[in-house]
Amino acid sequence: MTTQASQNNSSTIRRAAVIGSGVMGAGIAAHLANAGMRVTLLDIVPHSLTAEEERQGLTLSDAKVRNRLANAAIAKMGKSQPAQLYDPAWSSRITPGNLTDHLDLLGEADWIVEAVVERLDIKRDVLAKVEAARRPGSIVSTNTSGLSAASMAEGRSKEFRQHFAVTHFFNPPRYMKLVEIVPTEDTTSEVVQLLMEVCEKRLGKGVVLAKDTPNFIANRIGTYGMLVTLEDTLAFGLTVEEADALTGPAMGRPKTATLRMLDLVGLDTLLHVVDNVRERSSDPAEQKVFARPPLLEKLAASGRLGEKTGAGFYRKVKGKGGSEIESLKLDTLEYGPKRSVNSPVIDASKAAKGAAAKVKALLRTDPQDRYAKFAWSTIKKTLLYAAAQVGVIADSISDIDRAMRWGFNWELGPFELWDAIGLRKSVQQMQKEGDAIPEWVAVWLEAGHESFYKVEGTERVYAARGAYKREVEEADSVSLTALKAAGKTVLSTSGASLIDIGDDVVLLEFHSPNNAIGGDILSAIRQSTEEVSQNWRGLVIANEGKNFCVGANLMLLLMEAQSGEWDEVEDIIRFFQSSMLGLKRLDRPVVAAPHRMTLGGGVEACLPADRIIYSPETYFGLVETGVGLIPAGGGCKEAAAMAAERAFIANGGKPGGDLQPHLNALFETIALAKSSTSGYEVRRLGLMRPQDKVIMRQEARIAEAKRAVLELDRAGYSPPAEERIRVAGREGRAVLKVAVQAMQLSGHISEHDALIAGKLGSVLAGGDIQPGAEVSEQYLLDLECEAFLSLCGERKTQERMSHMLATGKPLRN
């Protein structure tokens, strides 16, 4: 049978409907709108009026009341923190309604997502209504964290069941990468393929295929890991703080670790997940594993459910000196001061670089240490459980690993972790301790394999019960890790590497601490421009770090400023400026592909590029005023050039035009240290140029940047000539100065803020020069450098720099 879905691809999913406007439903609707879809958001009709509705004289028959739940959810989207929408204006893509009056709108939807409360009877009732209203061939999916897909589809027609599956989004839907797709026996392969394509390419998600078993992949493994951690915490006599110190970054997992994570999730939520697995399992061993921990039951019975009730394994109490965090004492179930945890084992893990090295240090620094024994016990149990679930919850170990990385933010999935600690050696230790090894793992080792994964060329392959299977890599994905492992590094310094990414294109990757720009990265940029000019078609600037670049090396600047080494500070700034000019003047195309935090100097490293390819999660801003400085690596110069170009365009492409409104907007963005909350918002802040763009899939940004380089090269690339920039001059500077004075008089900014803003305005306007004058780039760079140096000498600026380095937060002084 050929279904409607088999004739579609992801681009044909234009209209969607989401049923349920709660936390998950609203989040999913917002992200579908982020992907450019028109979305209908439906919820139930309220049964009573609010006090405000009564005051307005409304009745239960008024549309405003009947659509209240969906309307309220949409209204919150533009104000939510973290933001649900890439751009608040995109809430206009979502139409509110209710399940009584607007059910017929489901007939217009290509994809219907049910996201109501986690109760099988309610979901079945909603799906019956969906079937009556939907268009044959449209896809229907349910967002559930663990209910049976087959059970929900019972009683529905064959055609409905063929187009039905679970799409389990993780919360919050915009930010969490994982989507678990769970088909039933009736779901057609075409529908599964289309859902995978839509979620990956349109929504930018990481998709895994799970089997229709309780809690699917990530929650099944993650819940088991939490249960054994709690069990071992009690068995080894550890405190709450000790357990979290050992099961967070030391194990390659988030800082929230285990018990803090339980507080965030909610102890009642975990108990619900535990019950779901136990009650749906017919295996006595599995039922025993997922028995309710007595400790959790006691805490839940006393109303201590975690953060939602103000107390769980931790609680925050207000004291005279501010709030303090207290921890639960597991023997008395009373609270006391939270204590720091120190040990040579933990110190060794902290000192190690990378998740694999951290775990090995944790286990091997002193294997007889109580902390090391605890870590081995919890890791061992989790690895064995994950291996036993292969073929049960998923067919692929790669899907299990990805689910844990993407859904629980583990740096290594269980099988990747097993490889890291040594597969054969660890199995031998398990056998020595009397643990049963899953048969397929034993057979795998007997066949002579030493790991679950290995690299062949630039591809990674993984264990597939008897042979290695290639991981499916999208054509538009580029793995720098794999390329470096295959020997594709052209040159490398302590701060950056130049990597051959194919087709005579190279990529400059920053890898200094926090990817902060210092002399090592600037030297690598200099070397790279020379190498690219002589031997390559073009250059991509990108990396696979946590963030693209958090700015310049603030510590180095502060040390030099406090020592009064002004020549050294000026040399640093001049080196930065000339390195950026070298990128801009390179006789080969340059494309930057930033992601996540791209701040200060990180922005200045992108602006010289011919094009910028943004990830949707790019937080982009010239934020130097937050530490008492102004952009001085070419950021002010590029902003002045943007203002001039926009005035030229607004004037119909003729010389002249009013510079001031464009200058004012950029001045406000930089002076207030604004950064975007998404790649799309960069345009609203005024820092995006016409040639720049955002792509939805972060994994595709490097490949897209490479394509842009090749496109520019094929078009016969020539570098931009040194430009003359038209500036607003002394009159424009005066306008900005008046605005600053008004802000200071109204109490919105401090005296030091006003000093910084005044210097910024002077540089952006071109200083004390005739309005409309055209100046060289070097002229503006000199102004940048002069203003930067003078601010570095200010005591209050140095205080701001010190505070940022110590706390990670700006100081207002």
Secondary structure by P-SEA (a helix, b strand, c coil): ccccccccccccccbbbbccccaaaaaaaaaaaaaccbbbbbbcccccccaaaaaaccccccccccaaaaaaaaaacccccccccccccccccbbbbcccccccccccccbbbbbccccaaaaaaaaaaaaacccccbbbbbbccccccccccccccaaaaaabbbbccccccccccbbbbbbcccccaaaaaaaaaaaacccbbbbbbbcccccccaaaaaaaaaaaaaaaaaaacccaaaaaaaacccccccccccaaaaaaacaaaaaaaaaaaaaacccaaaaaaacccaaaaaaaaacccccccccccbbbbbccccbbbbbbcccccccccbbbbbcaaaaaaaacccaaaaaaaacccccccaaaaaaaaaaaaaaaaaaaacccccccaaaaaaaaaaaccccccaaaaaaaacaaaaaaaaaaacccccaaaaaaaaacccccccccccbbbbbcccbbbbcccccccccaaaaaaacccccccccbbbbbccccbbbbbbbcccccccaaaaaaaaaaaaaaaccccbbbbcccccccccccaaaaaaaaaaacaaaaaaaaaaaaaaaaaaaaaccbbbbbbbcccccaaaaaacccccbbbbcccccccccccccccccccaaaaaaaaaaaaaaaaaacccccccaaaaaaaaaaaaaacccccccccccccccccccccccccccaaaaaaaaaaaaaaaaccccccbbbbbbbcaaaaaaaaaaaaaaaaaccccaaaaaaaaaaaaaaacccccccccccaaaaaaaaaaaaaaaaacaaaaaaaaaaaaccccccc
